[in-house]
Amino acid sequence: MKQLSITISSFISSLFQPLLMPVFSILLLFVYTPHFSHAYAKQYWHILTPAIVFSFVVPGILIFAVYKMNLISDLSLKVRKERFIPYLIVLTSYVMMIIYYQRMGMPGWFLMLTSSSIFVILVAIFITIWWKISAHMFGVGGLLGGVMAVSYFIEKSNPYLLLIFLFIMAGSVGTSRLILKRHTPAQVLGGFLLGFTISFAFVWIGA
């Protein structure tokens, strides 16, 4: 039973890893935001592809290269002090993604939604000097905060089924990190609150 729970937790952690959160966020925009999905239906791949490239592919390749160079000891970034270089890689790649979207002429709230990831990482880099905060949870928290803010301030809707699913997902990811002993309950909760608060606030400001 213990081995099964570890296997399931590892799968959940891999599926909902932080690098995929911006991709999931944009995919969901085409699901629960009728106005956005209708307005940008013909630009679907032009919007989704940069998220895949700049938030997942490029950082993933560069972090793997850093690992092969022995600058980090583990791809899961277990060691707190080894997180700075990967965080800087992700930060730089996210900046490139937002520049692309800005040149596309995407709306302000969309740019603020994607920019929130940069601010989260900056805060996480600062926190990491003293404490190991959960990157998985600030990714999931940012996704949930963004969905709630876009629903409330942009779409004026209440996709409660989606929100229920995302809360269950967030709980599953948090539980997985605890089962795998990657974080303490405080680190899990702190990560979630960081991502949720910043993402929600940024969309609110950009609305």
Contacts in CASP RR format, 6 or more apart in sequence:
PFRMAT RR
TARGET T0000
AUTHOR 0000-0000-0000
METHOD contacts of the structure
MODEL  1
MKQLSITISSFISSLFQPLLMPVFSILLLFVYTPHFSHAYAKQYWHILTP
AIVFSFVVPGILIFAVYKMNLISDLSLKVRKERFIPYLIVLTSYVMMIIY
YQRMGMPGWFLMLTSSSIFVILVAIFITIWWKISAHMFGVGGLLGGVMAV
SYFIEKSNPYLLLIFLFIMAGSVGTSRLILKRHTPAQVLGGFLLGFTISF
AFVWIGA
5 179 0 8 1.000
6 179 0 8 1.000
6 180 0 8 1.000
8 176 0 8 1.000
9 175 0 8 1.000
9 176 0 8 1.000
9 177 0 8 1.000
9 179 0 8 1.000
9 180 0 8 1.000
10 176 0 8 1.000
10 180 0 8 1.000
12 172 0 8 1.000
12 173 0 8 1.000
12 176 0 8 1.000
13 136 0 8 1.000
13 173 0 8 1.000
13 176 0 8 1.000
13 177 0 8 1.000
13 180 0 8 1.000
13 182 0 8 1.000
16 24 0 8 1.000
16 136 0 8 1.000
16 140 0 8 1.000
16 169 0 8 1.000
16 172 0 8 1.000
16 173 0 8 1.000
17 136 0 8 1.000
18 90 0 8 1.000
18 135 0 8 1.000
18 136 0 8 1.000
18 138 0 8 1.000
18 139 0 8 1.000
19 55 0 8 1.000
19 56 0 8 1.000
19 59 0 8 1.000
19 60 0 8 1.000
19 90 0 8 1.000
20 55 0 8 1.000
20 56 0 8 1.000
21 55 0 8 1.000
21 117 0 8 1.000
21 139 0 8 1.000
21 140 0 8 1.000
21 142 0 8 1.000
21 143 0 8 1.000
22 51 0 8 1.000
22 55 0 8 1.000
22 56 0 8 1.000
22 94 0 8 1.000
22 97 0 8 1.000
22 114 0 8 1.000
22 117 0 8 1.000
23 48 0 8 1.000
23 51 0 8 1.000
23 52 0 8 1.000
23 55 0 8 1.000
23 56 0 8 1.000
24 143 0 8 1.000
25 51 0 8 1.000
25 113 0 8 1.000
25 114 0 8 1.000
25 142 0 8 1.000
25 143 0 8 1.000
25 146 0 8 1.000
25 147 0 8 1.000
26 47 0 8 1.000
26 48 0 8 1.000
26 51 0 8 1.000
27 48 0 8 1.000
28 143 0 8 1.000
28 147 0 8 1.000
28 162 0 8 1.000
29 36 0 8 1.000
29 37 0 8 1.000
29 110 0 8 1.000
29 150 0 8 1.000
30 36 0 8 1.000
30 37 0 8 1.000
30 40 0 8 1.000
30 44 0 8 1.000
31 37 0 8 1.000
31 162 0 8 1.000
32 147 0 8 1.000
32 150 0 8 1.000
32 151 0 8 1.000
32 155 0 8 1.000
32 157 0 8 1.000
32 159 0 8 1.000
32 162 0 8 1.000
33 150 0 8 1.000
33 151 0 8 1.000
33 154 0 8 1.000
33 155 0 8 1.000
34 155 0 8 1.000
35 154 0 8 1.000
35 155 0 8 1.000
36 110 0 8 1.000
36 154 0 8 1.000
36 155 0 8 1.000
40 47 0 8 1.000
43 104 0 8 1.000
46 104 0 8 1.000
47 101 0 8 1.000
47 104 0 8 1.000
47 106 0 8 1.000
50 97 0 8 1.000
50 100 0 8 1.000
50 101 0 8 1.000
51 97 0 8 1.000
53 97 0 8 1.000
54 93 0 8 1.000
54 94 0 8 1.000
54 96 0 8 1.000
54 97 0 8 1.000
54 100 0 8 1.000
55 90 0 8 1.000
55 93 0 8 1.000
55 94 0 8 1.000
55 97 0 8 1.000
55 117 0 8 1.000
58 93 0 8 1.000
58 96 0 8 1.000
59 86 0 8 1.000
59 89 0 8 1.000
59 90 0 8 1.000
59 93 0 8 1.000
62 89 0 8 1.000
62 93 0 8 1.000
63 72 0 8 1.000
63 75 0 8 1.000
63 86 0 8 1.000
63 89 0 8 1.000
63 90 0 8 1.000
64 75 0 8 1.000
66 72 0 8 1.000
66 85 0 8 1.000
66 86 0 8 1.000
66 89 0 8 1.000
67 74 0 8 1.000
67 75 0 8 1.000
71 82 0 8 1.000
71 85 0 8 1.000
72 79 0 8 1.000
72 82 0 8 1.000
72 85 0 8 1.000
72 86 0 8 1.000
73 79 0 8 1.000
73 82 0 8 1.000
74 82 0 8 1.000
76 182 0 8 1.000
77 83 0 8 1.000
77 86 0 8 1.000
77 135 0 8 1.000
78 182 0 8 1.000
80 128 0 8 1.000
80 131 0 8 1.000
80 132 0 8 1.000
81 128 0 8 1.000
83 125 0 8 1.000
83 128 0 8 1.000
83 132 0 8 1.000
83 135 0 8 1.000
84 125 0 8 1.000
84 128 0 8 1.000
87 121 0 8 1.000
87 124 0 8 1.000
87 125 0 8 1.000
87 128 0 8 1.000
88 125 0 8 1.000
90 121 0 8 1.000
91 118 0 8 1.000
91 121 0 8 1.000
91 122 0 8 1.000
91 125 0 8 1.000
94 114 0 8 1.000
94 117 0 8 1.000
94 118 0 8 1.000
94 121 0 8 1.000
95 118 0 8 1.000
97 114 0 8 1.000
98 111 0 8 1.000
98 114 0 8 1.000
98 115 0 8 1.000
98 118 0 8 1.000
101 110 0 8 1.000
101 111 0 8 1.000
101 114 0 8 1.000
102 111 0 8 1.000
108 206 0 8 1.000
109 150 0 8 1.000
109 153 0 8 1.000
109 154 0 8 1.000
109 203 0 8 1.000
109 206 0 8 1.000
109 207 0 8 1.000
111 206 0 8 1.000
112 202 0 8 1.000
112 203 0 8 1.000
112 205 0 8 1.000
112 206 0 8 1.000
113 146 0 8 1.000
113 149 0 8 1.000
113 150 0 8 1.000
113 199 0 8 1.000
113 202 0 8 1.000
113 203 0 8 1.000
115 202 0 8 1.000
116 142 0 8 1.000
116 146 0 8 1.000
116 195 0 8 1.000
116 198 0 8 1.000
116 199 0 8 1.000
116 201 0 8 1.000
116 202 0 8 1.000
116 203 0 8 1.000
117 139 0 8 1.000
117 142 0 8 1.000
117 199 0 8 1.000
119 198 0 8 1.000
119 202 0 8 1.000
120 138 0 8 1.000
120 139 0 8 1.000
120 142 0 8 1.000
120 194 0 8 1.000
120 195 0 8 1.000
120 198 0 8 1.000
120 199 0 8 1.000
123 194 0 8 1.000
123 198 0 8 1.000
124 133 0 8 1.000
124 135 0 8 1.000
124 138 0 8 1.000
124 194 0 8 1.000
127 133 0 8 1.000
127 194 0 8 1.000
131 187 0 8 1.000
132 183 0 8 1.000
132 187 0 8 1.000
133 187 0 8 1.000
133 190 0 8 1.000
133 191 0 8 1.000
133 194 0 8 1.000
134 174 0 8 1.000
134 177 0 8 1.000
134 182 0 8 1.000
134 183 0 8 1.000
134 187 0 8 1.000
134 188 0 8 1.000
134 190 0 8 1.000
134 191 0 8 1.000
134 192 0 8 1.000
135 191 0 8 1.000
136 173 0 8 1.000
136 174 0 8 1.000
136 176 0 8 1.000
136 177 0 8 1.000
136 182 0 8 1.000
137 170 0 8 1.000
137 173 0 8 1.000
137 174 0 8 1.000
137 177 0 8 1.000
137 183 0 8 1.000
137 187 0 8 1.000
137 188 0 8 1.000
137 189 0 8 1.000
137 190 0 8 1.000
137 191 0 8 1.000
137 192 0 8 1.000
137 195 0 8 1.000
138 190 0 8 1.000
138 191 0 8 1.000
138 192 0 8 1.000
138 194 0 8 1.000
138 195 0 8 1.000
139 191 0 8 1.000
139 195 0 8 1.000
140 166 0 8 1.000
140 169 0 8 1.000
140 170 0 8 1.000
140 173 0 8 1.000
140 174 0 8 1.000
140 192 0 8 1.000
141 170 0 8 1.000
141 191 0 8 1.000
141 192 0 8 1.000
141 193 0 8 1.000
141 194 0 8 1.000
141 195 0 8 1.000
141 196 0 8 1.000
141 199 0 8 1.000
142 195 0 8 1.000
142 196 0 8 1.000
142 198 0 8 1.000
142 199 0 8 1.000
142 200 0 8 1.000
143 166 0 8 1.000
143 199 0 8 1.000
144 163 0 8 1.000
144 166 0 8 1.000
144 167 0 8 1.000
144 170 0 8 1.000
144 196 0 8 1.000
144 199 0 8 1.000
145 195 0 8 1.000
145 196 0 8 1.000
145 199 0 8 1.000
145 200 0 8 1.000
145 203 0 8 1.000
146 199 0 8 1.000
146 200 0 8 1.000
146 203 0 8 1.000
147 159 0 8 1.000
147 162 0 8 1.000
147 163 0 8 1.000
147 166 0 8 1.000
148 163 0 8 1.000
148 200 0 8 1.000
149 199 0 8 1.000
149 200 0 8 1.000
149 201 0 8 1.000
149 202 0 8 1.000
149 203 0 8 1.000
149 204 0 8 1.000
149 207 0 8 1.000
150 203 0 8 1.000
151 157 0 8 1.000
151 158 0 8 1.000
151 159 0 8 1.000
151 163 0 8 1.000
153 203 0 8 1.000
153 204 0 8 1.000
153 207 0 8 1.000
154 203 0 8 1.000
154 207 0 8 1.000
170 192 0 8 1.000
174 183 0 8 1.000
174 188 0 8 1.000
174 192 0 8 1.000
177 183 0 8 1.000
177 188 0 8 1.000
178 184 0 8 1.000
178 185 0 8 1.000
178 188 0 8 1.000
END
